Amino acid sequence: MLWRLPRIRSGLLRLLPVAAIVALLVWSVSFSHSTSPSQSPAVSSPKPSQVILVAEPKPEPKPPLTSSAKWCIHVEGFSTCRYFQKAAKMAQSLALSNPELYKVSVKGVPVGEWDERKLRLQKELPGAKDHTTSPFVWLGCPGAAIEFVGGADMLQDRVESGRLQ
């Protein structure tokens, strides 16, 4: 007797090997033919009009994202400044080479907004009140102390001397 199989979700197919599915189908077809109507089979086979619902396993909850980086590097400057671009590339390459150790935040602002932003950074960042050029580079992960580094050249000096490793 031929009957249509209900659609099986692809997730279930990944869980069971194809051979097991074929063996199960062969067994269920042969079992339904071997029992007489007076005998009640131990397992009833689905009828073509029945729908079988298969519960998918729930995905395991993911742990909350936290910053376990040792160094959080912040680079902020006006977008078209070549020194800002140099510092941003340096910081991003550090993060790409070792993402467990470095977390990077880069923010470029338009030239017209830089003077206002520079004044705010000079007030907000300890040790930055005398810094007047783009970019501003500082270290500090959430909940940790902030350390002002300086500009692109100062960041390069720290990277080359190994004081960020």
Secondary structure, 3 states (H helix, E strand, C coil): CCCCCCCCCHHHHHHCCHHHHHHHHHHHHHHHHHCCCCCCCCCCCCCCCCCCCCCCCCCCCCCCCCCCCCEEEEEEEECCCHHHHHHHHHHHHHHHHCCCCEEEEEEEECHHHHHHHHHHHHHHCCCCCCCCCCCEEEECCCCCCCEEEECHHHHHHHHHHCCCC
